[in-house]
Amino acid sequence: LHSIIKILETRKPHMANYHLSGKIFSRAKGHSAIAAASYRAGEKLHDEQLDLDYDYTRKQQILETEIMAPDNAPNWVYDREQLWNKAENCEKRKDAQVAREIEISLPRELDFEKQKSLVREFVQQEFISQGMVADVSYHTSNSNDGGENPHAHILLTMRAIEEADFATKKNRDWNKKETLIGWR
C-alpha cells in the first residue's frame, strides 16, 4: 500500500482524485441487501422473504466481483444469494439496518490487478479483520474528463460472522462516525 502511494505521488500531472463514501441500507427506507447485492454484482438474486427476483444481469461496466470473508467463515458466505438472504433473515425489525456500503474510487494510474490488490488489502485490514463479510464489485464508468472512472462497491454485513452463522448482536461501533473517518 505504501509503495503504491509513493508511485502515485510521483505522478502529479494525472493524480487520482480521492473518494470514499459510506451508506447504510435500511428496511425503514425500503432498502434490501439482496437488491443492493444484485445490482452491484450484475446478477439475478432471489429474495426469500419477499419471494422476489432481482435481475441486473444486463448491467454493464462491472469488471469483476468477489466475496471476502474471515478464515473461520462457513462456505455459504461465498454464495451471494445465500449470504444476503441469511443477512436479511437474521434481522427481525421492520426498520432494521441490513447492509453497509463503502464506495471508493480507484487510481486510474494503476492497472486493474494493482487496483484489486489495493482494494483487497484495504478490505482485509479494515473489515474482514473485524469479522465482517465483504461483497466487492469492481466497476468502471466514464468520467467527466472523458477518461475511465474505476471504483469499487464494498457491500458489508452488519453483523460479524461467527463459526457457522452471524453473531447474535450487531457491533454498534461500526456505525460510529469515528469509524467511518478511520476508514477514510
C-alpha positions as CSV (number, residue, x, y, z in Angstrom):
1,L,0.0,0.0,0.0
2,H,2.7,2.5,0.9
3,S,4.7,1.7,-2.3
4,I,1.6,2.3,-4.4
5,I,1.0,5.7,-2.7
6,K,4.7,6.6,-3.4
7,I,4.2,5.8,-7.1
8,L,1.1,7.9,-7.2
9,E,2.8,10.8,-5.5
10,T,5.4,10.9,-8.3
11,R,2.7,11.3,-11.0
12,K,1.4,14.7,-10.2
13,P,0.0,15.7,-13.7
14,H,-2.7,12.9,-13.5
15,M,-3.1,12.5,-9.8
16,A,-6.0,10.4,-8.8
17,N,-9.0,12.0,-7.1
18,Y,-9.7,10.5,-3.7
19,H,-13.3,9.4,-2.9
20,L,-14.7,7.2,-0.1
21,S,-18.3,7.3,0.9
22,G,-20.4,5.1,3.1
23,K,-24.1,4.4,3.5
24,I,-26.4,2.1,5.3
25,F,-29.2,0.1,3.7
26,S,-32.3,0.1,6.0
27,R,-35.7,-1.5,5.7
28,A,-37.2,1.7,7.1
29,K,-36.1,3.3,3.8
30,G,-37.4,0.4,1.7
31,H,-33.9,-1.0,1.1
32,S,-33.0,-4.6,0.5
33,A,-29.5,-6.1,0.9
34,I,-30.4,-8.6,-1.8
35,A,-31.4,-6.0,-4.2
36,A,-28.2,-4.0,-3.5
37,A,-26.0,-7.0,-4.0
38,S,-27.8,-8.0,-7.2
39,Y,-27.4,-4.5,-8.7
40,R,-23.7,-4.1,-7.7
41,A,-22.8,-7.6,-8.9
42,G,-25.0,-7.5,-12.0
43,E,-26.6,-10.9,-11.1
44,K,-30.0,-12.3,-10.7
45,L,-30.7,-13.0,-7.0
46,H,-33.9,-14.3,-5.3
47,D,-35.2,-12.6,-2.1
48,E,-36.6,-15.5,0.0
49,Q,-38.5,-13.3,2.4
50,L,-40.3,-11.3,-0.3
51,D,-40.3,-14.2,-2.9
52,L,-39.0,-11.7,-5.4
53,D,-36.2,-11.9,-8.0
54,Y,-33.8,-9.0,-8.7
55,D,-32.3,-9.3,-12.1
56,Y,-29.5,-7.0,-13.1
57,T,-27.7,-9.4,-15.5
58,R,-27.8,-6.7,-18.2
59,K,-26.0,-4.1,-16.1
60,Q,-22.7,-3.1,-17.8
61,Q,-19.3,-1.8,-16.7
62,I,-18.9,-4.4,-14.0
63,L,-15.4,-5.7,-14.2
64,E,-15.4,-8.4,-11.6
65,T,-16.9,-9.4,-8.3
66,E,-15.7,-11.3,-5.3
67,I,-16.7,-12.2,-1.7
68,M,-14.1,-11.9,1.0
69,A,-14.7,-13.3,4.5
70,P,-12.8,-14.2,7.7
71,D,-10.9,-17.5,7.7
72,N,-13.5,-19.1,10.0
73,A,-16.4,-18.3,7.7
74,P,-18.7,-21.1,6.6
75,N,-18.8,-21.9,2.9
76,W,-22.3,-20.5,2.3
77,V,-20.9,-16.9,2.7
78,Y,-19.3,-17.3,-0.7
79,D,-22.7,-17.8,-2.3
80,R,-24.0,-14.2,-2.8
81,E,-27.7,-15.2,-2.7
82,Q,-27.3,-17.3,0.4
83,L,-25.1,-14.6,2.1
84,W,-27.6,-11.8,1.7
85,N,-30.7,-13.8,2.4
86,K,-29.1,-15.0,5.7
87,A,-28.1,-11.4,6.4
88,E,-31.7,-10.3,5.8
89,N,-33.2,-13.2,7.8
90,C,-31.2,-12.6,10.9
91,E,-32.8,-9.1,11.2
92,K,-36.2,-9.2,12.7
93,R,-37.2,-5.5,12.9
94,K,-39.1,-3.8,10.2
95,D,-36.7,-0.8,10.4
96,A,-33.5,-3.0,10.6
97,Q,-30.2,-2.0,9.0
98,V,-29.5,-4.8,6.6
99,A,-26.2,-3.9,5.0
100,R,-23.5,-1.2,4.7
101,E,-21.8,0.0,1.6
102,I,-18.4,1.7,1.2
103,E,-17.7,3.1,-2.3
104,I,-14.2,4.0,-3.2
105,S,-12.6,5.5,-6.2
106,L,-9.5,3.7,-7.6
107,P,-6.5,5.3,-9.1
108,R,-6.5,5.2,-13.0
109,E,-2.7,5.2,-12.9
110,L,-2.8,1.6,-11.7
111,D,-3.7,-1.4,-13.8
112,F,-6.7,-3.5,-12.8
113,E,-4.7,-6.1,-10.9
114,K,-3.0,-3.4,-8.8
115,Q,-6.4,-1.7,-8.2
116,K,-7.8,-5.1,-7.0
117,S,-4.7,-5.7,-4.8
118,L,-5.2,-2.2,-3.2
119,V,-8.9,-2.9,-2.5
120,R,-8.3,-6.4,-1.1
121,E,-5.6,-5.1,1.3
122,F,-8.0,-2.3,2.5
123,V,-10.9,-4.7,2.8
124,Q,-8.9,-7.3,4.7
125,Q,-7.4,-4.7,7.1
126,E,-10.5,-2.7,7.8
127,F,-13.4,-5.1,7.5
128,I,-12.6,-8.8,7.4
129,S,-10.2,-8.5,10.4
130,Q,-13.3,-7.2,12.3
131,G,-15.4,-10.2,11.4
132,M,-17.4,-8.7,8.5
133,V,-18.1,-10.3,5.2
134,A,-17.4,-8.1,2.2
135,D,-19.1,-8.4,-1.2
136,V,-16.8,-6.4,-3.5
137,S,-17.8,-5.3,-7.0
138,Y,-15.3,-3.6,-9.3
139,H,-16.9,-1.1,-11.7
140,T,-15.9,1.4,-14.2
141,S,-17.8,4.3,-15.8
142,N,-17.0,7.3,-17.9
143,S,-15.5,10.3,-16.1
144,N,-16.3,13.9,-16.8
145,D,-12.9,14.4,-18.4
146,G,-13.5,11.5,-20.9
147,G,-11.4,9.0,-19.1
148,E,-12.3,6.0,-17.0
149,N,-13.7,6.2,-13.6
150,P,-12.7,2.9,-11.9
151,H,-14.3,2.3,-8.5
152,A,-15.3,-0.4,-6.1
153,H,-18.5,-1.0,-4.2
154,I,-17.9,-2.9,-0.9
155,L,-21.2,-4.3,0.5
156,L,-20.7,-5.3,4.1
157,T,-22.6,-7.4,6.6
158,M,-24.0,-5.6,9.6
159,R,-23.0,-8.5,11.9
160,A,-19.8,-10.3,12.3
161,I,-19.6,-13.9,11.1
162,E,-19.1,-16.4,14.0
163,E,-18.2,-20.0,13.1
164,A,-21.4,-21.2,11.4
165,D,-23.6,-18.1,11.4
166,F,-23.9,-14.4,12.0
167,A,-23.3,-13.0,15.6
168,T,-26.5,-12.6,17.6
169,K,-25.7,-8.9,18.3
170,K,-24.5,-6.2,16.0
171,N,-21.3,-4.3,16.6
172,R,-22.6,-0.8,17.1
173,D,-19.1,0.6,17.0
174,W,-19.2,0.0,13.2
175,N,-21.9,2.8,13.0
176,K,-19.8,5.4,14.8
177,K,-18.8,8.5,12.8
178,E,-15.2,8.0,14.1
179,T,-15.2,4.5,12.5
180,L,-16.1,6.0,9.1
181,I,-13.5,8.7,9.5
182,G,-10.9,6.0,10.2
183,W,-11.8,4.1,7.1
184,R,-11.4,7.3,5.1
